[in-house]
Every structure is written in C-alpha cells, then in structure tokens.
Amino acid sequence: MSDFHLDMQHVRRHFGAAAETYEQPDVLQREVQQELLAPLDFYLETPQRIIYVVAGTGRGAALLIQRYPQAGVLASHVCVPALALAD
C-alpha cells in the first residue's frame, strides 16, 4: 500500500502559475490530442453534449466546439486560470 497523497491545492497553484506559458513547449501534447480526436472522423452521430475532463487551457475543447458547433461542450479542469485562457 502506498502513502502517496496528491495535494490538489499544490497542483492548482503550480498549474495556475504556468498556465500562460503552458502550451509553448507542448509538441507532444498537440500530437496526442490529434491522435485522440482522429477517431471522431468515423463517428457519424451528432452529440448533444460533450464533457471534456482535465481540459487544461481549453484547446481541445475549442477543437470539439469547432467540430460539433451545435453540441454543448462543458470543459472542466482543476485549475481555473488555465481554463480562463480558453477562447
């Protein structure tokens, strides 16, 4: 059994401090995001609602809004300053 404890205040504080520059060196993140969205090309249904958990700065949620403009997209993340950067 592990004694590991994740301090969410610590995570929020540090992610918030890095939010404005978080996406600058994220080549791998962008690649993974594209790989995760690619299977949606084969999804023929039109969703009414999409819940995007751990949305970071909201870039992935913005891509989902572009793909499904009629769907309600709810983006959630532990760090409010990061989501505040979402367009």
PDB file as gemmi writes it, atoms N, CA and C in Angstrom:
CRYST1    1.000    1.000    1.000  90.00  90.00  90.00 P 1                      
ATOM      1  N   MET A   1       0.842  -1.174   0.000  1.00  0.00           N  
ATOM      2  CA  MET A   1       0.000   0.000   0.000  1.00  0.00           C  
ATOM      3  C   MET A   1       0.891   1.242   0.000  1.00  0.00           C  
ATOM      4  N   SER A   2       0.468   2.258  -0.725  1.00  0.00           N  
ATOM      5  CA  SER A   2       1.259   3.474  -0.873  1.00  0.00           C  
ATOM      6  C   SER A   2       0.754   4.580   0.060  1.00  0.00           C  
ATOM      7  N   ASP A   3       1.672   5.412   0.498  1.00  0.00           N  
ATOM      8  CA  ASP A   3       1.325   6.574   1.308  1.00  0.00           C  
ATOM      9  C   ASP A   3       1.229   7.831   0.447  1.00  0.00           C  
ATOM     10  N   PHE A   4       1.188   7.658  -0.871  1.00  0.00           N  
ATOM     11  CA  PHE A   4       1.140   8.782  -1.804  1.00  0.00           C  
ATOM     12  C   PHE A   4      -0.114   9.621  -1.574  1.00  0.00           C  
ATOM     13  N   HIS A   5       0.083  10.924  -1.529  1.00  0.00           N  
ATOM     14  CA  HIS A   5      -1.036  11.861  -1.372  1.00  0.00           C  
ATOM     15  C   HIS A   5      -0.853  12.993  -2.375  1.00  0.00           C  
ATOM     16  N   LEU A   6      -1.867  13.254  -3.174  1.00  0.00           N  
ATOM     17  CA  LEU A   6      -1.822  14.333  -4.147  1.00  0.00           C  
ATOM     18  C   LEU A   6      -2.441  15.577  -3.525  1.00  0.00           C  
ATOM     19  N   ASP A   7      -1.643  16.602  -3.373  1.00  0.00           N  
ATOM     20  CA  ASP A   7      -2.094  17.855  -2.782  1.00  0.00           C  
ATOM     21  C   ASP A   7      -2.700  18.717  -3.892  1.00  0.00           C  
ATOM     22  N   MET A   8      -4.021  18.749  -3.987  1.00  0.00           N  
ATOM     23  CA  MET A   8      -4.694  19.447  -5.072  1.00  0.00           C  
ATOM     24  C   MET A   8      -4.465  20.956  -5.015  1.00  0.00           C  
ATOM     25  N   GLN A   9      -4.312  21.542  -3.851  1.00  0.00           N  
ATOM     26  CA  GLN A   9      -4.005  22.972  -3.768  1.00  0.00           C  
ATOM     27  C   GLN A   9      -2.648  23.257  -4.399  1.00  0.00           C  
ATOM     28  N   HIS A  10      -1.711  22.369  -4.141  1.00  0.00           N  
ATOM     29  CA  HIS A  10      -0.373  22.493  -4.719  1.00  0.00           C  
ATOM     30  C   HIS A  10      -0.451  22.387  -6.249  1.00  0.00           C  
ATOM     31  N   VAL A  11      -1.204  21.410  -6.748  1.00  0.00           N  
ATOM     32  CA  VAL A  11      -1.375  21.228  -8.193  1.00  0.00           C  
ATOM     33  C   VAL A  11      -2.010  22.470  -8.805  1.00  0.00           C  
ATOM     34  N   ARG A  12      -3.098  22.955  -8.217  1.00  0.00           N  
ATOM     35  CA  ARG A  12      -3.781  24.153  -8.731  1.00  0.00           C  
ATOM     36  C   ARG A  12      -2.839  25.362  -8.764  1.00  0.00           C  
ATOM     37  N   ARG A  13      -2.112  25.556  -7.696  1.00  0.00           N  
ATOM     38  CA  ARG A  13      -1.219  26.712  -7.587  1.00  0.00           C  
ATOM     39  C   ARG A  13      -0.132  26.666  -8.669  1.00  0.00           C  
ATOM     40  N   HIS A  14       0.507  25.527  -8.839  1.00  0.00           N  
ATOM     41  CA  HIS A  14       1.600  25.427  -9.807  1.00  0.00           C  
ATOM     42  C   HIS A  14       1.095  25.416 -11.246  1.00  0.00           C  
ATOM     43  N   PHE A  15      -0.011  24.750 -11.504  1.00  0.00           N  
ATOM     44  CA  PHE A  15      -0.566  24.773 -12.847  1.00  0.00           C  
ATOM     45  C   PHE A  15      -1.023  26.190 -13.187  1.00  0.00           C  
ATOM     46  N   GLY A  16      -1.623  26.877 -12.231  1.00  0.00           N  
ATOM     47  CA  GLY A  16      -2.046  28.256 -12.446  1.00  0.00           C  
ATOM     48  C   GLY A  16      -0.885  29.171 -12.756  1.00  0.00           C  
ATOM     49  N   ALA A  17       0.227  28.988 -12.061  1.00  0.00           N  
ATOM     50  CA  ALA A  17       1.412  29.817 -12.291  1.00  0.00           C  
ATOM     51  C   ALA A  17       1.990  29.590 -13.686  1.00  0.00           C  
ATOM     52  N   ALA A  18       1.825  28.392 -14.212  1.00  0.00           N  
ATOM     53  CA  ALA A  18       2.381  28.059 -15.527  1.00  0.00           C  
ATOM     54  C   ALA A  18       1.359  28.175 -16.656  1.00  0.00           C  
ATOM     55  N   ALA A  19       0.124  28.536 -16.346  1.00  0.00           N  
ATOM     56  CA  ALA A  19      -0.964  28.486 -17.327  1.00  0.00           C  
ATOM     57  C   ALA A  19      -0.678  29.292 -18.591  1.00  0.00           C  
ATOM     58  N   GLU A  20      -0.149  30.506 -18.442  1.00  0.00           N  
ATOM     59  CA  GLU A  20       0.035  31.364 -19.611  1.00  0.00           C  
ATOM     60  C   GLU A  20       1.123  30.870 -20.554  1.00  0.00           C  
ATOM     61  N   THR A  21       2.094  30.135 -20.063  1.00  0.00           N  
ATOM     62  CA  THR A  21       3.167  29.631 -20.923  1.00  0.00           C  
ATOM     63  C   THR A  21       3.080  28.120 -21.123  1.00  0.00           C  
ATOM     64  N   TYR A  22       2.049  27.502 -20.595  1.00  0.00           N  
ATOM     65  CA  TYR A  22       1.920  26.047 -20.587  1.00  0.00           C  
ATOM     66  C   TYR A  22       1.958  25.442 -21.981  1.00  0.00           C  
ATOM     67  N   GLU A  23       1.340  26.085 -22.963  1.00  0.00           N  
ATOM     68  CA  GLU A  23       1.239  25.487 -24.289  1.00  0.00           C  
ATOM     69  C   GLU A  23       2.432  25.766 -25.190  1.00  0.00           C  
ATOM     70  N   GLN A  24       3.386  26.538 -24.778  1.00  0.00           N  
ATOM     71  CA  GLN A  24       4.517  26.866 -25.645  1.00  0.00           C  
ATOM     72  C   GLN A  24       5.341  25.635 -26.040  1.00  0.00           C  
ATOM     73  N   PRO A  25       5.769  24.794 -25.108  1.00  0.00           N  
ATOM     74  CA  PRO A  25       6.602  23.654 -25.490  1.00  0.00           C  
ATOM     75  C   PRO A  25       5.820  22.334 -25.598  1.00  0.00           C  
ATOM     76  N   ASP A  26       4.586  22.383 -26.031  1.00  0.00           N  
ATOM     77  CA  ASP A  26       3.733  21.191 -25.916  1.00  0.00           C  
ATOM     78  C   ASP A  26       3.560  20.403 -27.216  1.00  0.00           C  
ATOM     79  N   VAL A  27       4.639  20.173 -27.933  1.00  0.00           N  
ATOM     80  CA  VAL A  27       4.579  19.439 -29.199  1.00  0.00           C  
ATOM     81  C   VAL A  27       3.973  18.052 -28.982  1.00  0.00           C  
ATOM     82  N   LEU A  28       4.403  17.343 -27.968  1.00  0.00           N  
ATOM     83  CA  LEU A  28       3.876  16.009 -27.693  1.00  0.00           C  
ATOM     84  C   LEU A  28       2.390  16.067 -27.343  1.00  0.00           C  
ATOM     85  N   GLN A  29       1.999  17.042 -26.558  1.00  0.00           N  
ATOM     86  CA  GLN A  29       0.592  17.175 -26.181  1.00  0.00           C  
ATOM     87  C   GLN A  29      -0.295  17.406 -27.406  1.00  0.00           C  
ATOM     88  N   ARG A  30       0.160  18.242 -28.315  1.00  0.00           N  
ATOM     89  CA  ARG A  30      -0.609  18.506 -29.538  1.00  0.00           C  
ATOM     90  C   ARG A  30      -0.746  17.235 -30.381  1.00  0.00           C  
ATOM     91  N   GLU A  31       0.320  16.467 -30.470  1.00  0.00           N  
ATOM     92  CA  GLU A  31       0.289  15.221 -31.240  1.00  0.00           C  
ATOM     93  C   GLU A  31      -0.689  14.225 -30.624  1.00  0.00           C  
ATOM     94  N   VAL A  32      -0.636  14.066 -29.315  1.00  0.00           N  
ATOM     95  CA  VAL A  32      -1.551  13.150 -28.622  1.00  0.00           C  
ATOM     96  C   VAL A  32      -2.993  13.629 -28.789  1.00  0.00           C  
ATOM     97  N   GLN A  33      -3.198  14.924 -28.704  1.00  0.00           N  
ATOM     98  CA  GLN A  33      -4.542  15.476 -28.870  1.00  0.00           C  
ATOM     99  C   GLN A  33      -5.102  15.143 -30.254  1.00  0.00           C  
ATOM    100  N   GLN A  34      -4.285  15.292 -31.286  1.00  0.00           N  
ATOM    101  CA  GLN A  34      -4.733  14.959 -32.635  1.00  0.00           C  
ATOM    102  C   GLN A  34      -5.044  13.468 -32.768  1.00  0.00           C  
ATOM    103  N   GLU A  35      -4.234  12.641 -32.129  1.00  0.00           N  
ATOM    104  CA  GLU A  35      -4.474  11.195 -32.158  1.00  0.00           C  
ATOM    105  C   GLU A  35      -5.780  10.831 -31.451  1.00  0.00           C  
ATOM    106  N   LEU A  36      -6.088  11.538 -30.380  1.00  0.00           N  
ATOM    107  CA  LEU A  36      -7.327  11.274 -29.647  1.00  0.00           C  
ATOM    108  C   LEU A  36      -8.556  11.758 -30.423  1.00  0.00           C  
ATOM    109  N   LEU A  37      -8.416  12.848 -31.179  1.00  0.00           N  
ATOM    110  CA  LEU A  37      -9.541  13.388 -31.937  1.00  0.00           C  
ATOM    111  C   LEU A  37      -9.749  12.666 -33.271  1.00  0.00           C  
ATOM    112  N   ALA A  38      -8.717  12.045 -33.819  1.00  0.00           N  
ATOM    113  CA  ALA A  38      -8.804  11.400 -35.130  1.00  0.00           C  
ATOM    114  C   ALA A  38      -9.937  10.377 -35.251  1.00  0.00           C  
ATOM    115  N   PRO A  39     -10.176   9.525 -34.259  1.00  0.00           N  
ATOM    116  CA  PRO A  39     -11.271   8.552 -34.403  1.00  0.00           C  
ATOM    117  C   PRO A  39     -12.649   9.201 -34.559  1.00  0.00           C  
ATOM    118  N   LEU A  40     -12.782  10.458 -34.169  1.00  0.00           N  
ATOM    119  CA  LEU A  40     -14.069  11.138 -34.321  1.00  0.00           C  
ATOM    120  C   LEU A  40     -14.431  11.346 -35.788  1.00  0.00           C  
ATOM    121  N   ASP A  41     -13.451  11.234 -36.684  1.00  0.00           N  
ATOM    122  CA  ASP A  41     -13.743  11.336 -38.118  1.00  0.00           C  
ATOM    123  C   ASP A  41     -14.700  10.236 -38.560  1.00  0.00           C  
ATOM    124  N   PHE A  42     -14.716   9.130 -37.831  1.00  0.00           N  
ATOM    125  CA  PHE A  42     -15.559   7.996 -38.182  1.00  0.00           C  
ATOM    126  C   PHE A  42     -16.869   7.969 -37.397  1.00  0.00           C  
ATOM    127  N   TYR A  43     -17.020   8.898 -36.474  1.00  0.00           N  
ATOM    128  CA  TYR A  43     -18.223   8.973 -35.651  1.00  0.00           C  
ATOM    129  C   TYR A  43     -19.265   9.783 -36.413  1.00  0.00           C  
ATOM    130  N   LEU A  44     -20.346   9.145 -36.815  1.00  0.00           N  
ATOM    131  CA  LEU A  44     -21.328   9.780 -37.676  1.00  0.00           C  
ATOM    132  C   LEU A  44     -22.464  10.466 -36.924  1.00  0.00           C  
ATOM    133  N   GLU A  45     -22.564  10.232 -35.641  1.00  0.00           N  
ATOM    134  CA  GLU A  45     -23.624  10.850 -34.844  1.00  0.00           C  
ATOM    135  C   GLU A  45     -23.253  12.304 -34.508  1.00  0.00           C  
ATOM    136  N   THR A  46     -24.235  13.065 -34.139  1.00  0.00           N  
ATOM    137  CA  THR A  46     -24.025  14.435 -33.687  1.00  0.00           C  
ATOM    138  C   THR A  46     -24.349  14.491 -32.198  1.00  0.00           C  
ATOM    139  N   PRO A  47     -23.332  14.658 -31.358  1.00  0.00           N  
ATOM    140  CA  PRO A  47     -23.590  14.675 -29.918  1.00  0.00           C  
ATOM    141  C   PRO A  47     -24.341  15.927 -29.497  1.00  0.00           C  
ATOM    142  N   GLN A  48     -25.156  15.775 -28.470  1.00  0.00           N  
ATOM    143  CA  GLN A  48     -25.848  16.931 -27.907  1.00  0.00           C  
ATOM    144  C   GLN A  48     -24.990  17.616 -26.854  1.00  0.00           C  
ATOM    145  N   ARG A  49     -24.228  16.801 -26.114  1.00  0.00           N  
ATOM    146  CA  ARG A  49     -23.374  17.323 -25.051  1.00  0.00           C  
ATOM    147  C   ARG A  49     -22.038  16.587 -25.056  1.00  0.00           C  
ATOM    148  N   ILE A  50     -21.009  17.331 -24.758  1.00  0.00           N  
ATOM    149  CA  ILE A  50     -19.670  16.755 -24.644  1.00  0.00           C  
ATOM    150  C   ILE A  50     -19.085  17.250 -23.329  1.00  0.00           C  
ATOM    151  N   ILE A  51     -18.557  16.338 -22.537  1.00  0.00           N  
ATOM    152  CA  ILE A  51     -17.883  16.706 -21.295  1.00  0.00           C  
ATOM    153  C   ILE A  51     -16.399  16.413 -21.482  1.00  0.00           C  
ATOM    154  N   TYR A  52     -15.608  17.447 -21.366  1.00  0.00           N  
ATOM    155  CA  TYR A  52     -14.164  17.337 -21.552  1.00  0.00           C  
ATOM    156  C   TYR A  52     -13.521  17.526 -20.183  1.00  0.00           C  
ATOM    157  N   VAL A  53     -13.014  16.442 -19.612  1.00  0.00           N  
ATOM    158  CA  VAL A  53     -12.437  16.465 -18.268  1.00  0.00           C  
ATOM    159  C   VAL A  53     -10.921  16.649 -18.379  1.00  0.00           C  
ATOM    160  N   VAL A  54     -10.363  17.404 -17.479  1.00  0.00           N  
ATOM    161  CA  VAL A  54      -8.942  17.756 -17.470  1.00  0.00           C  
ATOM    162  C   VAL A  54      -8.620  18.487 -18.774  1.00  0.00           C  
ATOM    163  N   ALA A  55      -9.334  19.570 -18.993  1.00  0.00           N  
ATOM    164  CA  ALA A  55      -9.278  20.303 -20.257  1.00  0.00           C  
ATOM    165  C   ALA A  55      -8.068  21.218 -20.400  1.00  0.00           C  
ATOM    166  N   GLY A  56      -7.266  21.362 -19.357  1.00  0.00           N  
ATOM    167  CA  GLY A  56      -6.089  22.219 -19.465  1.00  0.00           C  
ATOM    168  C   GLY A  56      -6.477  23.632 -19.839  1.00  0.00           C  
ATOM    169  N   THR A  57      -5.855  24.144 -20.894  1.00  0.00           N  
ATOM    170  CA  THR A  57      -6.131  25.511 -21.328  1.00  0.00           C  
ATOM    171  C   THR A  57      -7.304  25.587 -22.297  1.00  0.00           C  
ATOM    172  N   GLY A  58      -7.990  24.490 -22.507  1.00  0.00           N  
ATOM    173  CA  GLY A  58      -9.202  24.503 -23.313  1.00  0.00           C  
ATOM    174  C   GLY A  58      -9.007  24.336 -24.802  1.00  0.00           C  
ATOM    175  N   ARG A  59      -7.787  24.120 -25.262  1.00  0.00           N  
ATOM    176  CA  ARG A  59      -7.549  23.973 -26.701  1.00  0.00           C  
ATOM    177  C   ARG A  59      -8.320  22.788 -27.276  1.00  0.00           C  
ATOM    178  N   GLY A  60      -8.321  21.680 -26.579  1.00  0.00           N  
ATOM    179  CA  GLY A  60      -9.068  20.508 -27.055  1.00  0.00           C  
ATOM    180  C   GLY A  60     -10.563  20.756 -27.074  1.00  0.00           C  
ATOM    181  N   ALA A  61     -11.059  21.461 -26.062  1.00  0.00           N  
ATOM    182  CA  ALA A  61     -12.484  21.794 -26.026  1.00  0.00           C  
ATOM    183  C   ALA A  61     -12.839  22.704 -27.193  1.00  0.00           C  
ATOM    184  N   ALA A  62     -11.960  23.654 -27.531  1.00  0.00           N  
ATOM    185  CA  ALA A  62     -12.200  24.548 -28.667  1.00  0.00           C  
ATOM    186  C   ALA A  62     -12.270  23.754 -29.969  1.00  0.00           C  
ATOM    187  N   LEU A  63     -11.421  22.746 -30.106  1.00  0.00           N  
ATOM    188  CA  LEU A  63     -11.462  21.900 -31.301  1.00  0.00           C  
ATOM    189  C   LEU A  63     -12.766  21.109 -31.375  1.00  0.00           C  
ATOM    190  N   LEU A  64     -13.243  20.650 -30.221  1.00  0.00           N  
ATOM    191  CA  LEU A  64     -14.528  19.937 -30.199  1.00  0.00           C  
ATOM    192  C   LEU A  64     -15.686  20.872 -30.544  1.00  0.00           C  
ATOM    193  N   ILE A  65     -15.619  22.109 -30.099  1.00  0.00           N  
ATOM    194  CA  ILE A  65     -16.664  23.088 -30.427  1.00  0.00           C  
ATOM    195  C   ILE A  65     -16.664  23.360 -31.933  1.00  0.00           C  
ATOM    196  N   GLN A  66     -15.479  23.439 -32.528  1.00  0.00           N  
ATOM    197  CA  GLN A  66     -15.392  23.634 -33.980  1.00  0.00           C  
ATOM    198  C   GLN A  66     -15.987  22.445 -34.728  1.00  0.00           C  
ATOM    199  N   ARG A  67     -15.703  21.251 -34.241  1.00  0.00           N  
ATOM    200  CA  ARG A  67     -16.177  20.034 -34.908  1.00  0.00           C  
ATOM    201  C   ARG A  67     -17.677  19.835 -34.727  1.00  0.00           C  
ATOM    202  N   TYR A  68     -18.175  20.149 -33.529  1.00  0.00           N  
ATOM    203  CA  TYR A  68     -19.588  19.953 -33.198  1.00  0.00           C  
ATOM    204  C   TYR A  68     -20.178  21.270 -32.677  1.00  0.00           C  
ATOM    205  N   PRO A  69     -20.373  22.259 -33.538  1.00  0.00           N  
ATOM    206  CA  PRO A  69     -20.825  23.573 -33.068  1.00  0.00           C  
ATOM    207  C   PRO A  69     -22.203  23.562 -32.415  1.00  0.00           C  
ATOM    208  N   GLN A  70     -23.019  22.572 -32.720  1.00  0.00           N  
ATOM    209  CA  GLN A  70     -24.366  22.506 -32.150  1.00  0.00           C  
ATOM    210  C   GLN A  70     -24.382  21.806 -30.792  1.00  0.00           C  
ATOM    211  N   ALA A  71     -23.283  21.206 -30.411  1.00  0.00           N  
ATOM    212  CA  ALA A  71     -23.222  20.482 -29.133  1.00  0.00           C  
ATOM    213  C   ALA A  71     -22.854  21.439 -28.000  1.00  0.00           C  
ATOM    214  N   GLY A  72     -23.375  21.174 -26.833  1.00  0.00           N  
ATOM    215  CA  GLY A  72     -22.944  21.893 -25.645  1.00  0.00           C  
ATOM    216  C   GLY A  72     -21.674  21.243 -25.128  1.00  0.00           C  
ATOM    217  N   VAL A  73     -20.590  22.002 -25.020  1.00  0.00           N  
ATOM    218  CA  VAL A  73     -19.313  21.464 -24.553  1.00  0.00           C  
ATOM    219  C   VAL A  73     -19.028  22.025 -23.164  1.00  0.00           C  
ATOM    220  N   LEU A  74     -18.866  21.137 -22.207  1.00  0.00           N  
ATOM    221  CA  LEU A  74     -18.520  21.506 -20.842  1.00  0.00           C  
ATOM    222  C   LEU A  74     -17.069  21.099 -20.613  1.00  0.00           C  
ATOM    223  N   ALA A  75     -16.207  22.077 -20.381  1.00  0.00           N  
ATOM    224  CA  ALA A  75     -14.794  21.815 -20.123  1.00  0.00           C  
ATOM    225  C   ALA A  75     -14.538  21.984 -18.634  1.00  0.00           C  
ATOM    226  N   SER A  76     -13.831  21.039 -18.062  1.00  0.00           N  
ATOM    227  CA  SER A  76     -13.552  21.079 -16.636  1.00  0.00           C  
ATOM    228  C   SER A  76     -12.059  20.858 -16.412  1.00  0.00           C  
ATOM    229  N   HIS A  77     -11.523  21.570 -15.437  1.00  0.00           N  
ATOM    230  CA  HIS A  77     -10.112  21.400 -15.094  1.00  0.00           C  
ATOM    231  C   HIS A  77      -9.925  21.834 -13.651  1.00  0.00           C  
ATOM    232  N   VAL A  78      -8.903  21.324 -13.022  1.00  0.00           N  
ATOM    233  CA  VAL A  78      -8.632  21.610 -11.622  1.00  0.00           C  
ATOM    234  C   VAL A  78      -8.122  23.047 -11.443  1.00  0.00           C  
ATOM    235  N   CYS A  79      -7.650  23.660 -12.498  1.00  0.00           N  
ATOM    236  CA  CYS A  79      -7.030  24.985 -12.413  1.00  0.00           C  
ATOM    237  C   CYS A  79      -7.830  26.017 -13.205  1.00  0.00           C  
ATOM    238  N   VAL A  80      -8.529  26.872 -12.516  1.00  0.00           N  
ATOM    239  CA  VAL A  80      -9.361  27.895 -13.157  1.00  0.00           C  
ATOM    240  C   VAL A  80      -8.543  28.844 -14.036  1.00  0.00           C  
ATOM    241  N   PRO A  81      -7.330  29.315 -13.628  1.00  0.00           N  
ATOM    242  CA  PRO A  81      -6.586  30.201 -14.523  1.00  0.00           C  
ATOM    243  C   PRO A  81      -6.279  29.577 -15.870  1.00  0.00           C  
ATOM    244  N   ALA A  82      -6.098  28.270 -15.923  1.00  0.00           N  
ATOM    245  CA  ALA A  82      -5.840  27.615 -17.205  1.00  0.00           C  
ATOM    246  C   ALA A  82      -7.077  27.699 -18.094  1.00  0.00           C  
ATOM    247  N   LEU A  83      -8.220  27.379 -17.546  1.00  0.00           N  
ATOM    248  CA  LEU A  83      -9.456  27.450 -18.331  1.00  0.00           C  
ATOM    249  C   LEU A  83      -9.780  28.881 -18.734  1.00  0.00           C  
ATOM    250  N   ALA A  84      -9.366  29.841 -17.940  1.00  0.00           N  
ATOM    251  CA  ALA A  84      -9.631  31.241 -18.275  1.00  0.00           C  
ATOM    252  C   ALA A  84      -8.922  31.642 -19.562  1.00  0.00           C  
ATOM    253  N   LEU A  85      -7.888  30.901 -19.957  1.00  0.00           N  
ATOM    254  CA  LEU A  85      -7.173  31.185 -21.203  1.00  0.00           C  
ATOM    255  C   LEU A  85      -7.920  30.648 -22.420  1.00  0.00           C  
ATOM    256  N   ALA A  86      -8.905  29.797 -22.215  1.00  0.00           N  
ATOM    257  CA  ALA A  86      -9.631  29.199 -23.338  1.00  0.00           C  
ATOM    258  C   ALA A  86     -10.377  30.268 -24.111  1.00  0.00           C  
ATOM    259  N   ASP A  87     -10.356  30.120 -25.412  1.00  0.00           N  
ATOM    260  CA  ASP A  87     -11.101  31.056 -26.270  1.00  0.00           C  
ATOM    261  C   ASP A  87     -12.521  30.608 -26.447  1.00  0.00           C  
TER     262      ASP A  87                                                      
END                                                                             
